[in-house]
Amino acid sequence: MSLHPAINHSDHIKGNLNASLEIVEYGDFECAHCGAAHSIMETIMKEFSNQIKFVFRNFPLSEMHTNALEAAKATEAAALQGKYWEMHNSIFENQEYLQPNDFVQRAENLRMDIQKFKMDMRQNNIAEKIDTDFESGIRSGVNGTPSFFVNGNKFDGDASNLLELIQERVA
């Protein structure tokens, strides 16, 4: 399966925007496997960020993970204040704290405008962005989280397999 749509202006991108190696992860902020993948992706980005373009797309499995959608909304609301990756990291590094007040506390810790953050959490365009990410995952053949795509193709394996692949490619 291949990635639909390709990386575009609505994605949150980290690393080298011109890198020839593109990694897209579809993830759920409440998924323990995504939490484990996050720490591996952080290692990958520390070592190879100048050679990788990394994108995270929302794929909240809301039926299993009741707080995943709100967590995704919190990252998208943070993005409107230029703090997407900070909120993303904070949520994955503290997955046991996924209640609405926890997101507000994180926003305060990130020195965000709290009233704006709370209003943005309820905005339709944020819910639509998450739905669009989710639908793109379905079209791309995502059937669980985390799911990775490397240069547009679905990657069979987990984040540790991805680290091995990158080490081989970049070495």
C-alpha positions in Angstrom: 0.0 0.0 0.0 1.1 3.5 -0.6 0.6 6.8 1.1 -2.5 8.9 0.2 -2.1 11.8 0.1 1.6 12.5 -0.2 3.1 14.8 2.5 1.6 18.2 2.1 1.3 21.7 3.6 -1.3 20.5 6.2 1.2 18.0 7.8 3.4 18.6 10.8 6.9 18.1 9.6 10.1 17.6 11.6 13.7 17.2 10.4 15.1 18.2 7.0 12.3 19.5 4.7 14.5 18.6 1.7 15.5 15.1 2.9 15.2 12.3 0.4 14.1 9.9 3.2 10.5 10.6 4.2 8.9 8.8 7.1 5.2 9.2 7.9 3.7 7.7 11.1 0.0 7.2 11.7 -0.4 7.1 15.5 -2.7 7.2 18.4 -1.6 9.2 21.5 -3.1 6.7 23.9 -1.6 3.6 22.2 1.2 2.0 24.3 2.9 0.7 21.1 2.9 4.3 19.7 4.4 5.4 23.0 7.2 2.9 22.6 7.7 3.9 19.0 7.9 7.6 20.0 11.1 7.0 22.0 12.6 5.2 19.1 11.6 7.9 16.7 13.1 10.5 19.0 16.4 8.5 18.8 16.1 8.3 15.0 15.5 12.1 14.8 18.4 12.9 17.2 20.8 10.8 15.1 19.5 11.4 11.6 17.3 14.5 11.6 19.4 16.2 8.9 18.7 13.2 6.6 15.0 12.6 7.4 11.7 14.4 6.9 9.3 13.0 9.6 5.5 13.5 9.6 3.1 12.4 12.3 -0.6 11.9 11.3 -3.4 11.4 13.7 -5.1 8.0 13.8 -7.0 7.9 17.0 -8.6 4.5 17.7 -11.4 6.1 19.7 -13.3 2.9 20.3 -10.4 1.4 22.2 -8.7 4.6 23.4 -11.3 7.0 24.8 -8.8 9.9 25.3 -7.0 9.6 22.0 -9.1 12.0 20.1 -8.9 14.7 22.8 -5.1 14.2 22.9 -5.0 14.7 19.1 -7.1 17.9 19.5 -4.6 19.1 22.1 -1.7 18.8 19.7 -3.6 20.5 16.9 -4.6 23.3 19.2 -1.0 23.6 20.3 0.1 23.8 16.7 -2.0 27.0 16.3 0.4 28.5 18.8 3.5 27.0 17.2 3.9 24.3 19.9 2.8 21.2 18.0 5.9 19.0 18.6 6.3 20.2 22.2 2.7 19.0 23.0 3.2 15.9 20.9 6.3 14.9 22.9 4.7 15.8 26.2 1.7 13.6 25.6 3.7 10.6 24.5 6.1 11.0 27.4 3.3 11.2 29.9 0.7 8.8 28.4 -0.8 8.0 31.8 -2.1 11.6 32.1 -4.7 12.1 29.3 -7.6 13.9 31.0 -8.8 17.3 29.8 -7.1 19.1 32.7 -3.8 17.4 31.9 -3.8 19.0 28.4 -4.5 22.4 30.0 -1.7 21.8 32.4 0.7 20.9 29.5 -0.4 24.1 27.7 0.4 26.1 30.8 3.8 24.4 31.1 4.5 25.3 27.4 3.5 28.9 28.2 0.6 29.0 25.8 -2.4 31.3 25.8 -4.8 29.1 27.8 -8.0 30.8 26.7 -7.0 30.4 23.1 -5.9 26.8 23.6 -9.3 25.9 25.2 -11.2 27.6 22.5 -9.1 26.0 19.8 -9.6 22.6 21.2 -13.3 23.0 20.3 -12.8 24.3 16.8 -14.3 22.4 13.9 -11.2 22.9 11.8 -9.2 20.9 14.3 -11.7 18.1 14.4 -11.7 18.2 10.5 -7.9 18.0 10.4 -7.9 14.9 12.6 -10.7 13.3 10.5 -8.7 14.1 7.3 -5.6 12.4 8.8 -7.7 9.4 9.8 -9.3 9.1 6.4 -5.9 9.3 4.7 -4.8 6.5 6.9 -7.7 4.3 5.9 -7.0 5.1 2.2 -3.4 4.3 2.7 -4.2 0.9 4.2 -3.5 1.6 7.9 -5.1 -1.0 10.1 -3.4 -0.4 13.4 -1.0 1.9 15.2 1.7 2.8 14.8 1.9 2.4 11.1 4.8 3.7 9.2 5.4 4.7 5.5 8.9 5.2 4.1 9.1 7.2 0.9 5.4 6.7 0.4 5.3 2.9 0.8 3.8 1.1 3.8 6.6 -0.2 6.0 6.2 -3.8 7.4 7.7 -3.6 10.8 7.8 -1.6 14.0 9.9 1.5 14.9 12.9 -0.6 15.9 12.9 -2.3 12.4 12.7 1.3 11.0 15.8 2.3 13.0 17.7 -0.7 11.6 16.6 0.2 8.0 17.7 3.8 8.5 21.1 2.8 9.9 21.7 0.6 6.9 20.6 3.3 4.4 22.4 6.1 5.9 25.6 4.3 6.9 
